[in-house]
Amino acid sequence: MANDPIHQFVIYDIFTFGTIGGDGTEGSGITLSFTNSSLFMVLTTITICAYLILSTRGRGLVPNRWQLTSEMAYEFVANMVRSGAGSEGMKFFPFVFSLFTFIFIGNMFGMIPYFYTFTSQIIVTFALAMLVMTVVVAYGFIKNGPKFLKLFVPSGVPGYIIPIVTPIEVISFLSRPISLSVRLFGNMLAGHITLKVFTGFVVSLASLGAVGIAGAVLPLIMGVALTALEFMVSAVQAYVFAVLTSMYLNDAIHPSH
């Protein structure tokens, strides 16, 4: 079980709140529980809030290293939002910043041994993606009304092509939450499985004695390289999620573009 690469993704209950519905038999109804995935989502949220509050409470004109890190994160995401959604999109800065830091810190926690990577669960990434699309659609209709539907009729397209282009645009729009969630989920799942396999080789070969230890050198090198790569992928996936969110928000702000 220790070398099983899938075991690290198992969700288990820490405690349960109760069951909704059902007929009273075991397994019926919906069980409300606090799981290991929930624990690390809460831990991620607490870590982000605590760091931002503690690092910025001094508000010095000459920032220390902790305040400087927070300010750099602020400027990084602010520039991302301005580039993707324009200056008008800055009203969504708290939303994009929260998504970016939540995914980034969650991914980084997942790189620590025995910690849980909640972004490796499709239900979590799909929920985040649906949250993004709900905000996009809701704000699009609130701000633009029926004109939001211009998003599915690109400007400059000849009228006789519109019946062909519009269904394609609709399908593309509906596929956004799928691609947004599967991209994050797939990268984290595949990366952690690959890393677990190679590090498992090191442990298995090292247990065979001197010859095994010699043979474990190559998997060890690969494991170190994959660890560095996975850190990079974890950061990039948080960035990609936030960038795409900014671009989707731009469609809600400027649907006719």
URSUL-V135525 format. One record per pair of residues at least 6 apart in sequence whose C-alpha atoms are under 7 Angstrom apart, sorted by the first residue. I is the first residue (numbers start at 0). J is the second residue. D is the distance in Angstrom with one decimal. If there is no record, write none. Layout:
i: (I;I)
j: (J;J)
d: (D;D)
This chain:
i: (0;2;4;4;4;5;10;10;10;11;11;12;12;12;12;13;13;13;14;14;15;15;15;16;16;17;17;18;18;18;18;19;19;19;20;20;21;21;36;36;39;43;43;43;44;51;54;54;54;55;76;77;79;80;80;80;80;81;81;83;83;83;83;84;84;84;84;88;95;98;99;99;99;102;103;103;103;105;105;106;106;106;107;108;108;109;109;117;118;118;118;118;119;119;119;120;121;121;121;124;124;124;125;125;128;128;128;129;131;132;135;135;135;136;138;139;139;139;140;147;147;149;149;150;150;150;151;151;151;152;152;153;154;154;179;183;190;194;194;194;197;197;197;198;198;198;200;200;201;201;201;204;204;204;204;205;205;205)
j: (6;199;192;195;196;192;34;35;36;34;35;32;33;34;35;33;34;35;32;33;31;32;33;31;32;30;31;28;29;30;31;28;29;30;28;29;27;28;115;117;115;101;104;105;101;69;65;66;69;66;96;92;242;88;89;92;245;88;89;242;245;246;249;245;246;248;249;249;241;241;237;238;241;237;233;234;237;116;117;116;118;233;233;114;116;115;116;123;124;183;184;187;184;187;188;184;180;181;184;180;183;184;176;180;176;179;180;176;244;176;247;248;251;251;251;147;251;252;147;251;254;254;255;250;254;255;165;168;169;161;165;255;255;256;240;236;229;222;225;226;218;221;222;218;219;222;215;218;215;218;219;211;212;214;215;211;212;215)
d: (7.0;5.4;5.3;5.4;6.1;6.9;6.5;6.2;6.6;5.5;6.1;6.1;5.8;4.3;6.7;5.6;5.1;6.5;5.8;5.5;5.9;3.9;6.0;5.4;5.5;5.9;5.6;6.1;5.4;4.3;6.0;5.5;5.0;6.3;4.6;6.4;4.6;3.7;6.5;5.3;6.6;6.6;6.3;5.8;6.7;6.5;5.2;4.8;6.9;5.3;6.1;6.6;6.5;6.4;6.4;6.7;5.5;6.5;6.6;6.7;5.0;4.8;6.5;5.5;5.9;6.2;4.2;6.9;6.0;6.8;5.5;6.6;5.6;5.4;6.8;5.9;5.1;6.7;7.0;6.3;6.9;5.4;6.8;6.3;6.9;5.3;4.2;6.9;6.0;7.0;5.9;6.8;4.9;5.3;5.0;6.2;6.8;6.9;5.6;4.7;6.8;6.3;6.7;4.8;4.9;6.0;5.7;5.9;6.6;6.8;6.7;5.5;5.5;6.8;6.3;5.6;4.2;6.4;5.8;7.0;5.5;5.9;5.4;6.9;4.6;5.6;5.3;5.2;6.1;6.8;5.8;6.8;6.6;6.8;6.9;6.1;6.2;6.1;6.1;6.8;5.6;6.9;5.6;6.8;6.6;5.7;7.0;6.4;4.9;5.9;5.9;4.5;6.1;6.6;5.6;5.0;4.4;6.2)
